[in-house]
Amino acid sequence: MMSSHRSLLKPGLKSRKMKWSRLRFVLIHGSSGFIMMFDKDTQPVNLKSLITGVTIRGAMPEDVVAISKLWLEFMEYNARFNRSFKVKSKIGGRFARELEQRLTDSNYHLAVAEVNGQIVGYCLSYVSSKPYFFKLGRFGFIGDLFVLGKYRRNGIGTLLVEDAHTFFKRKKIKQIELLVADKNVNTIRFWNKLGYKVLLQWMYKK
C-alpha cells in the first residue's frame, strides 16, 4: 500500500507546476468549519518557494513514533481553535500503535515529508464508504495533514496533498473529504490557494 521512497526535490531542481487530474475533488472543512470544492478550471499551482532536499515517501513501522509526536503537536495546534480537539494525556503511544496497524491496510496511505533525514510533516489518507443510500459509495478522506511550523510556507504541505491525490487517483476515487477548524484561517487560505472553494458550513452545538 505504501509508496516506495522517492525524492521529489533535489538540490538545484527548478520549480515545477503540479499536474492536477481532472477528477472533481470535494473537501470538507469543519467542526465547525467548511465543506470546500476544488474547481478543476483553476490554474495549476506554481511551487516557487519549495526548499531543496525534501523527500515525500510512504511511512514505515520505524516512523510511527516520530509521526505520533507530530500528531500530538497537530492536536495541540488545533486545540487553540477549539477545545474539542484536546486529546487525553499519554495517548501518543496508542496512536503510534494504531498507525502501525494501518500500514498493512491497502485502503490507508500514510506519507511523511523528510528534510535532511528528519520527518517534518505527514499526511494520513484513506478510502471510506458512504451509507448505502448514497449514490457516491466509496470516497477518499484526508484525516491529517501537518507540517512543523518552521518548515511551513515552503510547499511541503502541497507536496503531501499531491501525494494523497495520487493515492486516491490510483484507487479510482473521485471525491475527497477532510475536516479543519473554521477558525484555522491559515489552513483555509492554504486550501483556497489550491483552488478549493466553500461549499457548505459544518456546525455544532454543545
Residue pairs with C-beta under 8 A, 6 or more apart in sequence:
1 58
1 103
1 104
1 105
1 106
1 107
1 108
1 109
2 58
2 59
2 60
2 103
2 109
2 110
3 57
3 58
3 109
3 111
3 163
3 166
3 167
4 57
4 58
5 55
5 57
5 58
6 55
6 56
6 57
7 54
7 55
8 54
8 55
8 56
8 159
9 50
9 51
9 52
9 53
9 54
9 55
9 159
10 52
10 53
11 52
11 53
12 52
13 52
15 46
15 47
15 48
15 49
15 50
16 47
17 44
17 45
17 46
17 47
18 44
18 45
18 47
18 158
18 162
19 44
20 40
20 44
20 165
21 165
21 169
22 40
23 40
23 168
23 169
23 173
23 174
24 37
24 38
24 40
24 174
24 175
25 37
25 38
25 165
25 175
25 176
25 196
26 35
26 36
26 37
26 38
26 175
26 176
26 177
26 199
27 35
27 36
27 37
27 38
27 142
27 176
27 177
27 178
27 191
27 196
28 34
28 35
28 36
28 177
28 178
28 179
28 200
28 202
29 35
29 36
29 178
29 179
29 180
29 182
29 187
29 188
29 191
29 198
29 202
30 179
30 180
30 182
30 201
30 202
30 203
31 82
31 84
31 85
31 179
31 180
31 181
31 182
31 202
31 204
32 181
32 182
32 201
32 202
32 203
32 204
33 179
33 180
33 181
33 182
33 184
33 201
33 202
34 180
34 182
34 188
34 198
34 199
34 200
34 201
34 202
35 177
35 198
35 199
35 200
35 201
35 202
36 191
36 192
36 196
36 197
36 198
36 199
37 196
37 197
37 198
37 199
38 194
38 195
38 196
38 197
39 195
39 196
39 197
42 194
42 195
45 158
45 193
45 194
45 195
47 155
47 158
47 159
49 153
49 154
49 155
50 154
50 155
50 156
50 159
51 115
51 151
51 154
51 155
51 156
53 115
53 116
54 113
54 114
54 115
54 154
54 155
54 156
54 159
55 113
55 114
55 115
56 111
56 112
56 113
56 114
56 159
56 160
56 163
57 111
57 112
57 114
58 109
58 110
58 111
58 112
59 67
59 99
59 103
59 110
59 111
59 112
59 122
60 103
61 100
61 103
63 112
63 119
64 96
64 97
64 99
64 100
64 103
65 96
66 112
66 119
67 96
67 99
67 110
67 112
67 119
67 122
68 92
68 93
68 95
68 96
68 99
69 92
70 119
70 121
70 122
70 146
70 148
71 92
71 95
71 122
71 144
71 146
72 87
72 91
72 92
72 95
73 146
73 148
74 144
74 146
75 85
75 86
75 87
77 146
78 85
78 181
78 184
79 85
79 86
81 181
81 182
81 183
81 184
82 181
82 183
84 204
85 181
99 110
99 124
102 108
102 110
102 124
102 126
103 110
105 126
107 126
107 127
107 128
107 171
108 124
108 125
108 126
108 127
109 123
109 124
109 125
109 126
109 163
109 164
109 167
110 122
110 123
110 124
110 125
111 122
111 123
111 125
111 160
111 163
111 164
111 167
112 119
112 121
112 122
113 119
113 120
113 121
113 122
113 147
113 151
113 156
113 159
113 160
114 120
115 151
115 156
120 147
120 148
120 151
120 156
121 145
121 146
121 147
121 148
121 151
121 156
121 157
121 160
122 144
122 145
122 146
122 160
123 142
123 144
123 145
123 146
123 160
123 161
123 163
123 164
124 142
124 143
124 144
124 145
125 140
125 141
125 142
125 143
125 164
125 167
125 168
126 140
126 141
126 143
127 138
127 139
127 140
127 141
127 168
127 171
127 173
128 138
128 139
128 140
128 141
129 137
129 138
129 139
130 136
130 137
130 138
130 139
136 175
138 171
138 173
139 173
139 174
139 175
139 176
139 177
140 164
140 167
140 168
140 171
140 173
140 175
140 176
140 177
141 176
141 177
141 178
142 161
142 164
142 176
142 177
142 178
143 178
145 157
145 160
145 161
145 164
145 178
147 156
147 157
147 160
157 190
158 194
161 194
164 176
165 176
168 176
179 202
180 187
180 188
180 191
181 187
182 188
182 201
182 202
